[in-house]
């Protein structure tokens, strides 16, 4: 009887060991393989998709056209925020009107026939869903589907980041925002399904705090949007990424994913500055090609369409902030009234403020204008300009009246308060939330208070 009992225990022990071994082996087989890169694309095109431009769909085609090396890279995409996806007919016109009716970059990425389009372009996409995809074999593989989530909520972003980092581990991660960009106050996107809610820069920061990005910095953040190459934005996000790649001005059509994604997936050990340079250069080339094509078709007004892109090393932002703080807190050794008049005069002559009448100004151009007004501030200005040159590691721009003086980083400057869709007091409230340089924030407060008292 004792012998039989011992035999039973031995058998149970052996079965347990085998079970544990098999489960460990299965777990190892199922564990996702770490790759050099995972690119996360947070796509909220809003009316860029639903309004007839189909920019979300066309930029997905650009990503697929990159034919990425999947051994080296994961590309994970979450889509949402638009009332209508036009993917099933976005490319009908290009196929029917091949030749001079299509911009060259569209011609370059179209397959030979509509039949050879990736399957994603043949399926109706429900705008009442948020969907996550992975680029796989030149198409989109659906990973997860949810009832619509607000793309302007921090929880939607942090959930996407955590899902991507947990399920698609990599040595390096990058995050791409595709959609509308509004600068430091309103941030990113318009979710058409949630009262045009935007993801503010502060909400973005909180999403990073709540996600795995807090433990592992992003290699770079790319804003494939307008107006996000701002010092205020860079300051708020500096602890969560090594580089910021963005435009100071409007950005049309999206970046040349088919070039820079392909290049990075083939050379995943590229230094990040080289990746950023590739993003900037390939977009500039795309934009110039498009402008030239439009002009050749008689649309001369497009000769001055904006094109600017910057790569900013975020570890250099604190030095810039220190120099701004020093300039505005000491008033460059001048009395307050004289300094305020000097700054006001310089601001009015600064790129963007002077030429576009928007609440942004180029920081380095401001320094140059300030120097022209008085040499008393030269010591403070030279230090600020030197720190800007260290942080802006690459910058491309058109040589025209506005962008010729765009040097890579803008800053919020409320000189056109009445032309904004946000009231002066709300602007001030939002700006204070960023906890930017105290002396500069105080200057902003004075401008808005002066406006309110008029």
Secondary structure, 3 states (H helix, E strand, C coil): CHHHHHHHHHHHHHHHHHHHHHHHHHHHHHCCCCEEEEEEEEEECCHHHHCCCCHHHHHHHHHHHCCCCCCCEEEEEEECCCCCCCCCCCCHHHHHCCCCCCCHHHHHHCCCCHHHCCHHHHCCCCCCEEEEEEEECCEEEEEEEEECCCCCCHHHHHHHHHHHHHHCCEEEEEEEEEECECHHHHCEEEECCCCCEEECHHHHHHHHHCCHHHCCCEEEEEEECCCCCEHHHHHHHCCCEEEEEECCCCCCCCCCHHHHHHHHHHCCCCCHHHHHHHHHHHHHHHHHHHHHHHHHCCCHHHHHCCCEEEEEEHHHHHHHHHHHHHHHHHHHHCCHHHHHHHHHHHHHCCCCHHHHCCCEEEHHHHHHHHHHHCCCCHHHHHHHHHHHHHHEEEEEECCCCCHHHCCCCEEECCCCHHHCCCCHHHHHHHHHHCCCCHHHHHHHHHHHHHHHHC
